[in-house]
Amino acid sequence: MRRKFTSLGILSFFLMGGLAYAQVKGVLKDSNGFPMEEAEVIVTRTGTSVFTDGDGSFNVDAKVGDTLKIIDSNGEEKTIKVTSTTLGDVKFTSKKSDDIELGTVNIIGGIKLDPAQKVGSYTIVSRDNFENTPVSSIDEVLNGRVAGLNYSTASGDPGSSNMMLIRGVGSILGTPNPLYVIDGIVVGKGADNASLMESWNPLSSIDPNMIENVTVLKDASATALYGARGANGVIVVTTKKGKYGQAPRFNFSSDMAIQNIAFDKIRMMNASQYHQYGGQTFFNSQKALGQTFSSLEDAISQFIKNNDAGWDGITETDWRKAVQRNQSFVNTYNFSITGGTKGISYRAGITYYKNKPLIQTTDFDRKSAILAFDQKVTENLKYGFSLNYTGVKRKTIPDANASANPWLSSLFIPTTKSIYNPDGSYNQTNLGEVTEGFNPIGNLHNNYLKGKIDTYLGSFTAEYKFLKYFTFNTVFGGQRQLMDEVVWWNPNFGDGKAQNGFMQTGETHIWDWNWTNTLSFRKKFNDLHDVDFSIGSDYQDHEYKLRQKQGRDFSEPIPDFQYSDPEKFLDIDKGSGYFFKWRQDSYFSKLSYIYDNKYTLAGQVRYDRISVLPKKNRGGVFWSVAGSWDIGKEEFLKGSSVVDNLILRGSYGRLGNVPFADMWGRQYDYYALVATSQTIPYGDDYYTSISSAGNANLDWEISKQLDLGFEFNLYKRALGLIFSYYNKQTEGALFNAVTKPESGSPSSYIANVADISNKGFEITLTSTPVNKDFKWDINANFSRNLNVIKKLNVDSKPYFYNSSGPKGEDCEDCLNALQDGKLLGEYYVWLWAGPNNDPNAGELGVGSWYTDASRTTITTDKSQAERVWLDKSAFPKYMAGISNTFSYKGLSLNVFFTGQFDFYVHNDFHSFFFHDGNFQGRNQIVDAMDYWTPENTGAANPKPQLNNPNNSRLVSDRWLRKGDHIRLKEVKLAYSFGDKFKQQTGIKNLTLYAKGFNLWTYAFDKDLNFDPESISNAWSFMGKGAFNYTTPIMKSFSIGMSLDF
């Protein structure tokens, strides 16, 4: 609840500190019994006012006999007398019953979510969760707050792409993310559009402080109006607007946060451990070395001679610490003005967000501005517009498995190596087995990878009511994103060393616009029959342009090499680029019927025609039907002192999806394409190859979704529960189909060959155990999802993939595979048996495997063992979140936990950091020190041997870790100063707060040493479960203030 105040002066506050008022509490509800958020409650005698919370509650300093004036978000007023300090439910009835708009979220065009017709499954996350948050992207805020939503991130570097899954993965190819809609404008699925940066999350262009609410649509009845693009769910973002009839209100807020790694258990060997491990490797490999050692100490000396000849016996470089800033921090400044008159509302705001991330030289700088205006021209005509601009300047790093990734290379380099040479220059050659020139500190300060992203988002809305029951609504708008990227490799460092310098620039232009028109009829007949019917049209257009140029072999000896023009190179690639465009025309209709405010039937249908499919398959019809029964309004429950409401609901629908429509490289899969960039010699002639086989039968993915549920509130909403069961079946999912052998190259093409199943349930619980001066609110959710490949249609063999993409039917270093009847993301690996202690199985101390799933026989020859399906997946089966909010007058404390359970993750670089002796000059995780010796036969790791002869370091379930974890996601302690202070200072509201984010993580697997919410990439589900040393996820602690005046 936010407060608004008038006063005389701060001195009077101290002189009149004994003046007391009572705390008057109540809950404001509309005529249908639903909470009214953001209504202003004014004490007419003093001018003190507050705004209702998301549940309609308010708490204001007043006394019995005072008059309260209530103003809703449309500017309508009502006055009530204070008859008690506890008013209970206060009903607010609009003067114009035909104008009541119960829904607070526009779904599409003029069609709104109507709580009185709740037949679908959706969750609304309010503005309080987004304000004053240190994160760079709104999708991270949703993590744990929405039942059935799974969040993971490709990197802790701000601006990196994230993966959001609503009720599991429904597509194998393309992004599995939901569709995002901002103020009625479809802006895609948050797909990574970076051409040079490791990744870019377009949602990082949305300032969280500008959000009013976010609605997550889950089932077919909630998403069917988006037809072909709603199968993976829809996230509707509504930005803040002005308030009719509200005097201008200014707000300034500021926040400062310090950051560190959220979950960090990676410990690398120090010099002594590194030398001992290397010496043990030599001692165990005397035959391979052609040397004989009289003792382990002799072997250690030889190892140092071979790999650390110049070591001074003192140097212990903490390379991980060296690439980090001394202090990572975030600063946020936000200013806004909100207000309106009887027929006008407006809001303007600006925000500056500065993030200095963990890694040196990286930077994220965002400036945002918003302008929103609405006007009621007449009783029947209103219009409005919203304009948003965001400018981001980002300096990032090569990530994942790139040699230039400083986080990765800082772990590879032994601590015995110095950052600098004795003359002060960067050490470029004595780095162990790290490639010459890849000193991570030198790379950070002499190379760069940066981008400038400008995003413009605007929408215009007009609505006209006529003939009493009809409404016409039009929404026109679009998104324009301009991205300039540049990568510079210094001639003396890293990747640029072999090319005498390299530079590449990229210019990306993305244009999305759509125009939606709806005509609606709504009338209630005889106070029993409520009919709501809408028809509409929707046009969407997406355009992607990319231009790149590059140069190498630098021609001018510029001392700092900080250059930005490829034309200064001797070897110049004049340019390359891409242009992709698609359009979609749609027509839709929605009909709902409510009888006696108790029984609801609803149906919606949409026809889509999209240009990315072959002409014969471009059109698709998608629909849903739904119904609900409000049992709480039946006679036998009316007046119940226990049951406030009880609703049964269900829905079924058929939706569509084209997973590659939002990705920049996959618009033409139905064409057979020729590789124009190369010709291949054939005798005395040349020929060109076919790069894509094409498929003239390519069609929509079809998602059939069933949702059944109930919800209730008890004891005047002291306890509430929402339960949903869902069954989501995807038919004809796109995947690689194998061509006939006689067809030659290419060997596969894209086809509708796979079926995917997602089944599960969701529970959302709300409770207010205490509701007095001291208040305690609980909001919790729990969900289960089982994601299965029902049919793959490749053949009976497993189809392998790793974090870089599909790998086909043969992949020695892949841990995951797809096959009929198996879990999506299931691991298919050899079973690790540990260091061998059975002389009948082979050499003692080396790695061994079980020969089959029975785990009865072991072998030290991996070729004698078979892969086994583990029934373990990279996707959590269970997810949970729980928030406890405690408040007493102006003081509040919120504690929010999240959890993900029953899933497994792996380190993509396991064979490097537990290499079992394969690499002499690379450092390892300290856990590798627990290796087998005759005196330590119960060790976790085999005895190290040079070149790891039996490949024990390679793929097996040895590298799987249980990803189950609980995270203290957020803690916020806030104090809003009491009315007496505000009355005397002229300040309408002052709130001070301290906030922690990702403060603590408990991992159920003691051997898990990396963040389980990290993934290798977000462009495909195939990145899930794989950690490849991207920048770690961060935790933060912040203090801030919010001032209304």
Stockholm file with secondary structure:
# STOCKHOLM 1.0

chainA/1-1045         MRRKFTSLGILSFFLMGGLAYAQVKGVLKDSNGFPMEEAEVIVTRTGTSVFTDGDGSFNVDAKVGDTLKIIDSNGEEKTIKVTSTTLGDVKFTSKKSDDIELGTVNIIGGIKLDPAQKVGSYTIVSRDNFENTPVSSIDEVLNGRVAGLNYSTASGDPGSSNMMLIRGVGSILGTPNPLYVIDGIVVGKGADNASLMESWNPLSSIDPNMIENVTVLKDASATALYGARGANGVIVVTTKKGKYGQAPRFNFSSDMAIQNIAFDKIRMMNASQYHQYGGQTFFNSQKALGQTFSSLEDAISQFIKNNDAGWDGITETDWRKAVQRNQSFVNTYNFSITGGTKGISYRAGITYYKNKPLIQTTDFDRKSAILAFDQKVTENLKYGFSLNYTGVKRKTIPDANASANPWLSSLFIPTTKSIYNPDGSYNQTNLGEVTEGFNPIGNLHNNYLKGKIDTYLGSFTAEYKFLKYFTFNTVFGGQRQLMDEVVWWNPNFGDGKAQNGFMQTGETHIWDWNWTNTLSFRKKFNDLHDVDFSIGSDYQDHEYKLRQKQGRDFSEPIPDFQYSDPEKFLDIDKGSGYFFKWRQDSYFSKLSYIYDNKYTLAGQVRYDRISVLPKKNRGGVFWSVAGSWDIGKEEFLKGSSVVDNLILRGSYGRLGNVPFADMWGRQYDYYALVATSQTIPYGDDYYTSISSAGNANLDWEISKQLDLGFEFNLYKRALGLIFSYYNKQTEGALFNAVTKPESGSPSSYIANVADISNKGFEITLTSTPVNKDFKWDINANFSRNLNVIKKLNVDSKPYFYNSSGPKGEDCEDCLNALQDGKLLGEYYVWLWAGPNNDPNAGELGVGSWYTDASRTTITTDKSQAERVWLDKSAFPKYMAGISNTFSYKGLSLNVFFTGQFDFYVHNDFHSFFFHDGNFQGRNQIVDAMDYWTPENTGAANPKPQLNNPNNSRLVSDRWLRKGDHIRLKEVKLAYSFGDKFKQQTGIKNLTLYAKGFNLWTYAFDKDLNFDPESISNAWSFMGKGAFNYTTPIMKSFSIGMSLDF
#=GR chainA/1-1045 SS CEEECCCSCHHHHHHTTTCCCEEEEEEEEETTSCBCCSCEEEETTTCCEEECCTTSEEEEEECTTCEEEEECTTSCEEEEECCSSEEEEEEECCSCGGGCCCCCSEEETTEECCGGGCCSCEEEEEGGGTTTCCCSCHHHHTTTTSTTEEEEESCSSTTCCEEEEESSCCCSSSCCCCEEEETTEEEESCCCCCSSSSCCCGGGGSCGGGEEEEEEECSHHHHGGGGGGCTTCEEEEEECCCCTTCCCEEEEEEEEEEEEESSCCCCBCCHHHHHHHHHHHHHTTHHHHTCCCSSHHHHHHHHHHHHCTTCCSCCCCCHHHHTBCSCEEEEEEEEEEEEECSSEEEEEEEEEEEEECSBTTCEEEEEEEEEEEEEECSSSEEEEEEEEEEEEEEEECCCTTCTTCHHHHHHHSCTTSCSBCTTSSBCCSCSTTSCTTCCHHHHHHHCEEEEEEEEEEEEEEEEEEETTTEEEEEEEEEEEEEEEEEEEECTTSGGGGGGTCEEEEEEEEEEEEEEEEEEEEEEEETTTEEEEEEEEEEEEEEEEEEEEEEEEEECSCCTTCCCCCGGGEEEEEEEEEEEEEEEEEEEEEEEEEEETTTEEEEEEEEEEEETTSCGGGCEEEEEEEEEEEEGGGSTTTTTCSSEEEEEEEEEEEEEEECTTTTSTTCTTTTSCEECTTCCEEETTEEECCEEECCCTTCCCEEEEEEEEEEEEEETTTTEEEEEEEEEEEEEEEEEEEECCGGGCSSCEEEEEEEEEEEEEEEEEEEEEEEESSEEEEEEEEEEEEEEEEEECCSCSSCEEEETTEEEETCCTTCCEEECTTSBTTEEEECEEEEECCCTTTSSTTSEEEESSTTCCCEESCGGGSCCEEEEEESSCSEEEEEEEEEEETTEEEEEEEEEEESCEEEETTHHHHTCTTSCSSCCCBGGGGCBCBTTBTTCSBCCCCTTCTTCTTSSSGGGEEECCEEEEEEEEEEEECCHHHHHHHSCSEEEEEEEEEEEEEEESSTTCCSCTTBCSCSSSGGGTTEECCCCCCEEEEEEEEEEEC
#=GC SS_cons          CEEECCCSCHHHHHHTTTCCCEEEEEEEEETTSCBCCSCEEEETTTCCEEECCTTSEEEEEECTTCEEEEECTTSCEEEEECCSSEEEEEEECCSCGGGCCCCCSEEETTEECCGGGCCSCEEEEEGGGTTTCCCSCHHHHTTTTSTTEEEEESCSSTTCCEEEEESSCCCSSSCCCCEEEETTEEEESCCCCCSSSSCCCGGGGSCGGGEEEEEEECSHHHHGGGGGGCTTCEEEEEECCCCTTCCCEEEEEEEEEEEEESSCCCCBCCHHHHHHHHHHHHHTTHHHHTCCCSSHHHHHHHHHHHHCTTCCSCCCCCHHHHTBCSCEEEEEEEEEEEEECSSEEEEEEEEEEEEECSBTTCEEEEEEEEEEEEEECSSSEEEEEEEEEEEEEEEECCCTTCTTCHHHHHHHSCTTSCSBCTTSSBCCSCSTTSCTTCCHHHHHHHCEEEEEEEEEEEEEEEEEEETTTEEEEEEEEEEEEEEEEEEEECTTSGGGGGGTCEEEEEEEEEEEEEEEEEEEEEEEETTTEEEEEEEEEEEEEEEEEEEEEEEEEECSCCTTCCCCCGGGEEEEEEEEEEEEEEEEEEEEEEEEEEETTTEEEEEEEEEEEETTSCGGGCEEEEEEEEEEEEGGGSTTTTTCSSEEEEEEEEEEEEEEECTTTTSTTCTTTTSCEECTTCCEEETTEEECCEEECCCTTCCCEEEEEEEEEEEEEETTTTEEEEEEEEEEEEEEEEEEEECCGGGCSSCEEEEEEEEEEEEEEEEEEEEEEEESSEEEEEEEEEEEEEEEEEECCSCSSCEEEETTEEEETCCTTCCEEECTTSBTTEEEECEEEEECCCTTTSSTTSEEEESSTTCCCEESCGGGSCCEEEEEESSCSEEEEEEEEEEETTEEEEEEEEEEESCEEEETTHHHHTCTTSCSSCCCBGGGGCBCBTTBTTCSBCCCCTTCTTCTTSSSGGGEEECCEEEEEEEEEEEECCHHHHHHHSCSEEEEEEEEEEEEEEESSTTCCSCTTBCSCSSSGGGTTEECCCCCCEEEEEEEEEEEC
//
